[in-house]
Amino acid sequence: MGAGSWGTTVAKLLCDAGGEVTLWGRRAPVVEAVNERHENADYLPGVELPAGLRATTDPAEALAGADFVALAVPAQTLRENLAAWVPLLPPESVLVSLMKGVELGTCRRMSEVIGEVADVPAERVAVFSGPNLAREIAAGQPGAAVSACADEDAARRLQSATMTPYFRVYTSTDVVGVELGGAVKNIVALCVGMAVGLGFGDNTRALLMTRGLAEIARLGAALGADEHTFAGLAGMGDLIGTCSSPLSRNRTFGENLGRGMTLEQVVAVTKQTAEGVKSSGAVHELARKHNVEMPITEAVVQVLYEGVPIADAASALISRSPKPERYGL
C-alpha cells in the first residue's frame, strides 16, 4: 500500500520471492505505467518491474485476500490512510510496517499506530527494516533486512515471503528495537548530511554515526528494546547505509541545509519524503518523556525548528562536557 520507491521495491522483492503481489498507488499515471510498461518512472526510473506485478488505485482490489499488507505511505499520513482501509483488511492478514518514522503529536511508533487504528493484536503487526536503499535493492544488488514481530511464526512467514537469491532476511521478536533503529537513524543522517554540507570529513561523520548509535541504544533501552538489536542490520547496518550514501533522502536533505539553503528551500526541491525531518520532533519529545539524553537529535530539532544556525549547533555538540565512553550510554 504505497507506490513510492520503497513500496515499489518491496512489491518487486515479494514478486521475485514467488509471491502474488498487488501494488496500490494513489496516482493513476504511476499505476498505469507499472501495469503497461512495467516501470515506475516517477520513483525508480530505468528499473524493470516483474510482469506479474499488478497495480491498482482501488484499495479494495489491492487488499482482497492478502496474507500480508505492507504499508509504505509517509509516516505522518499512516493514521488517516489506514483508518480508511480498515474495513477492507482481510481478517487474518499480517500488517507490515515499511515506514521509518514516529508520529507527531502522539510520539507513537508506526507499529503502535497500526495496532491502535486497525484494532489488531501485536501478533498481527510486523516491522520490516534494515539498510534499505530502494534503488540498490530494486536493481537486484545484494542486501538484507530484519523481519520483526511479537509472533515468531509470523516473522518467519514474512521472512520466507521476502527471501530471494539477492536479498537475505533475518527474524526478530524485538519490534521496538528494530523500529527505533529505522526511525532514529534518519535523524542522525540529517546531522551527518549537515556536517558534509559544511565541508567536514570522514572523522566527523564517524563521530556522528557512532554517537548517534549510542543515542538510539539509550532510547531503545528506555523503551524496553534489546540493545543487541542496535548492533545488527536494523541498527548499525541501517545507520551506516543511510548516513553514508548519496542515495539517502535524509542525508541529502541535511547536506542541502549545510550548504546554506533554508528549510523551506530544501523542502521545495525534495521530491520524496525525508522522514527524519518531521519525526525528529516526535523522537525528541519521546526522549524527554523518558528522560533520555539525545544531544544529536536535540541539535537537529534546534536547526530545523528553532532557528539555531548549523554552525552554532555543531559548536554546542562538540563542546559538551567530557565523560567516559560506554556503549549505549
C-alpha positions in Angstrom: 0.0 0.0 0.0 2.1 2.9 -1.4 3.8 3.1 -4.8 6.8 5.3 -3.9 10.3 4.0 -4.3 10.3 1.7 -1.2 6.8 0.4 -1.6 7.5 -0.4 -5.3 10.8 -2.0 -4.4 9.2 -4.3 -1.7 6.5 -5.2 -4.2 9.2 -6.3 -6.7 11.0 -8.2 -3.9 7.9 -10.1 -3.0 7.3 -10.9 -6.6 10.9 -12.1 -7.0 10.4 -14.3 -4.0 7.5 -16.0 -5.8 4.5 -14.2 -4.3 1.4 -12.9 -6.0 1.5 -9.1 -5.4 -0.8 -6.2 -6.0 0.6 -2.7 -5.6 -1.7 0.1 -4.5 -0.9 3.6 -5.7 -2.7 6.9 -5.3 -1.9 8.3 -8.7 -3.3 6.7 -11.8 -0.4 7.5 -14.2 2.0 5.7 -11.8 -0.3 2.6 -11.7 -0.8 2.6 -15.5 3.0 2.7 -16.0 3.6 -0.2 -13.7 0.9 -2.3 -15.5 1.6 -1.3 -19.0 5.4 -0.6 -19.1 6.5 -2.5 -16.0 8.3 0.6 -14.7 7.7 3.2 -12.0 9.3 6.0 -13.8 8.5 8.6 -11.2 10.3 6.8 -8.4 12.5 4.1 -9.9 13.3 5.2 -13.5 15.1 2.5 -15.5 14.2 -0.4 -13.2 12.3 -3.2 -14.9 9.5 -4.5 -12.7 8.2 -8.1 -12.8 5.5 -8.7 -15.5 3.4 -10.4 -12.8 3.2 -7.3 -10.6 -0.2 -5.8 -10.7 -1.0 -2.2 -9.7 -4.3 -0.5 -8.9 -5.7 2.7 -7.5 -8.5 0.7 -5.8 -7.6 -0.2 -2.2 -10.3 -2.9 -2.0 -8.8 -4.6 -5.1 -5.3 -4.4 -3.6 -6.3 -5.8 -0.2 -8.6 -8.6 -1.3 -7.4 -11.9 0.1 -4.0 -10.6 1.2 -1.8 -12.6 3.6 0.4 -9.7 4.1 -0.5 -6.0 3.9 2.7 -4.0 3.6 2.2 -0.3 4.5 4.5 2.1 2.7 2.9 5.5 3.0 4.6 8.5 4.6 4.7 8.0 8.4 2.7 11.1 9.2 -0.1 10.0 6.9 -0.4 6.4 8.2 -3.2 7.0 10.7 -5.5 8.7 8.1 -4.8 6.3 5.3 -5.1 3.1 7.5 -8.4 4.3 9.0 -9.9 4.4 5.5 -8.6 0.9 4.7 -9.5 -0.9 8.0 -12.9 -2.1 6.7 -11.1 -3.7 3.7 -8.4 -5.6 5.7 -8.6 -9.4 5.4 -9.3 -10.8 9.0 -6.1 -12.9 9.3 -3.7 -10.7 7.4 -0.4 -9.6 9.0 0.1 -5.8 8.7 3.7 -5.0 7.9 5.2 -1.6 8.6 7.7 -0.5 6.0 7.8 3.0 7.4 10.7 4.5 9.4 9.2 7.3 11.5 7.5 8.3 14.7 4.1 10.0 14.7 3.9 13.7 15.6 1.7 14.6 18.5 1.4 11.1 19.9 5.1 10.0 19.8 3.8 6.6 18.7 5.9 4.2 16.7 4.3 3.0 13.4 3.5 -0.5 14.8 1.7 1.2 17.7 -0.3 3.3 15.3 -1.2 0.2 13.2 -2.3 -1.7 16.3 -4.4 1.1 17.5 -6.1 2.1 14.3 -6.7 -1.4 13.0 -7.5 -2.7 16.4 -5.3 -5.8 16.0 -3.0 -7.6 18.5 0.7 -7.3 18.4 0.9 -10.8 16.9 -0.6 -9.4 13.6 1.8 -6.4 13.3 5.3 -6.8 11.8 8.1 -4.5 11.0 10.5 -4.8 8.1 13.7 -2.8 8.3 17.4 -2.7 7.6 19.9 -0.9 5.3 17.2 -0.5 2.6 18.3 2.0 -0.1 15.5 1.3 -2.5 17.3 1.7 -5.8 20.1 -0.7 -5.0 17.6 -3.4 -3.9 15.4 -2.8 -6.9 18.4 -3.3 -9.1 19.0 -6.7 -7.5 22.2 -5.8 -5.6 22.9 -8.0 -2.5 21.0 -6.7 0.5 19.3 -7.7 3.7 16.6 -6.7 6.3 15.1 -7.8 9.5 11.5 -9.2 9.8 10.3 -8.5 13.3 7.1 -9.5 15.0 5.9 -10.5 18.5 4.8 -13.7 16.9 7.9 -15.6 15.8 5.9 -17.7 13.3 4.6 -14.5 11.6 8.2 -13.2 11.5 9.3 -16.4 9.8 6.5 -16.3 7.3 7.4 -12.8 6.3 11.0 -13.9 6.1 10.0 -16.6 3.7 7.9 -14.2 1.6 10.8 -11.8 1.1 13.9 -14.0 0.7 15.4 -14.0 -2.8 18.7 -15.1 -4.3 19.9 -11.5 -3.8 18.1 -10.5 -0.6 18.6 -12.1 2.8 16.1 -11.7 5.6 16.7 -12.3 9.4 13.9 -12.6 12.0 13.5 -11.0 15.4 10.9 -10.5 18.1 12.3 -7.2 19.1 9.8 -5.0 17.3 10.7 -1.9 19.5 14.4 -2.1 18.7 14.0 -2.8 15.0 11.6 0.0 14.6 13.5 2.6 16.6 16.7 1.8 14.7 14.9 2.7 11.5 13.3 5.8 12.7 16.1 7.5 14.7 18.9 6.8 12.2 17.1 9.2 9.8 17.7 12.0 12.3 21.4 11.1 12.6 21.6 11.1 8.8 20.2 14.6 8.7 23.0 15.7 11.1 25.7 13.8 9.1 24.4 15.5 5.9 24.6 18.9 7.6 28.3 18.1 8.5 29.0 17.1 4.9 27.4 20.3 3.7 29.6 22.3 6.0 32.6 20.6 4.4 33.6 18.3 7.3 35.2 15.0 6.6 35.2 11.3 7.5 36.3 11.8 11.1 33.2 14.0 11.8 30.9 11.5 10.0 32.3 8.6 12.0 31.9 10.6 15.2 28.2 11.4 14.5 27.4 7.9 13.4 29.0 6.3 16.5 27.4 8.7 19.0 24.2 8.6 17.1 24.1 4.8 17.6 24.6 5.4 21.3 21.5 7.7 21.3 19.4 5.1 19.5 20.5 2.5 22.0 19.8 4.7 25.0 16.3 5.4 23.8 15.7 1.8 22.9 16.8 0.6 26.4 14.4 3.1 28.0 11.5 1.7 25.8 12.4 -2.0 26.5 14.3 -2.9 23.4 17.1 -5.4 23.3 20.3 -3.3 23.0 21.9 -6.1 20.9 19.4 -5.2 18.1 21.2 -2.0 17.5 24.5 -3.8 16.6 22.6 -5.5 13.8 21.1 -4.7 10.4 18.2 -2.6 11.7 20.5 -0.6 13.9 24.1 -0.1 12.8 23.5 -1.5 9.3 20.7 0.9 8.5 22.6 3.8 10.2 25.7 3.2 8.1 23.8 2.9 4.9 21.6 6.0 5.4 24.5 8.2 6.7 27.0 7.2 4.0 25.0 7.0 0.8 24.2 9.9 -1.6 21.0 8.0 -2.3 19.8 8.7 1.2 17.0 11.3 1.3 17.7 12.3 4.8 21.5 12.8 4.3 20.8 14.7 1.1 18.3 16.9 2.9 20.9 17.6 5.6 23.6 18.4 3.0 21.4 21.0 1.4 20.9 22.7 4.7 24.6 22.5 5.5 25.3 24.3 2.2 23.2 27.2 3.2 19.7 26.5 1.9 16.7 27.3 4.1 14.4 24.6 5.4 11.7 25.9 3.0 14.1 25.8 0.1 15.2 22.3 0.8 11.5 21.1 1.2 10.7 22.7 -2.2 13.4 20.7 -4.0 12.9 17.4 -2.2 10.7 15.1 -4.2 10.4 12.2 -1.8 9.7 12.2 1.9 12.7 12.6 4.3 11.1 11.0 7.3 13.6 12.3 9.8 12.6 15.9 9.2 9.1 15.5 10.8 10.0 12.6 13.1 12.8 14.5 14.8 10.4 16.5 16.8 8.4 13.4 17.9 11.6 11.5 18.8 12.9 14.5 20.8 9.6 14.6 22.7 9.7 10.8 23.3 13.2 11.1 24.7 12.2 13.9 27.0 9.2 11.9 28.3 11.6 9.0 29.2 14.5 11.3 30.5 16.8 10.1 27.7 19.7 12.3 26.7 19.8 12.7 22.9 22.1 15.6 22.0 22.3 14.9 18.3 18.5 14.7 18.0 18.2 17.9 20.0 20.7 19.7 17.7 18.7 18.7 14.6 15.4 19.9 16.1 17.1 23.2 17.0 18.3 23.7 13.5 15.1 22.6 11.8 12.5 24.3 14.0 14.1 26.7 16.5 16.2 28.9 14.1 19.6 27.8 15.5 22.4 28.2 12.9 24.0 24.9 12.0 27.5 26.2 12.9 26.2 27.1 16.4 24.6 23.7 16.8 27.8 22.0 15.8 29.8 24.0 18.2 27.5 23.2 21.0 27.7 19.5 20.2 31.5 19.3 20.2 31.9 21.4 23.3 29.6 19.3 25.6 31.1 18.3 29.0 33.6 15.4 28.9 32.5 12.0 30.0 33.7 8.3 29.8 32.6 6.3 26.7 30.4 3.4 27.5 28.4 1.6 24.8 24.8 2.6 24.9 25.5 5.3 27.5 
